[in-house]
């Protein structure tokens, strides 16, 4: 169960990073 929680956290962090990178791309151009 703990592994699942950590995986959920990593997934959320990954989405956050992807969102930031996407925003950088959009506003960078």
Secondary structure, 3 states (H helix, E strand, C coil): CHHHHHHHHHHHHHHHHHHHHHHHHHHHC
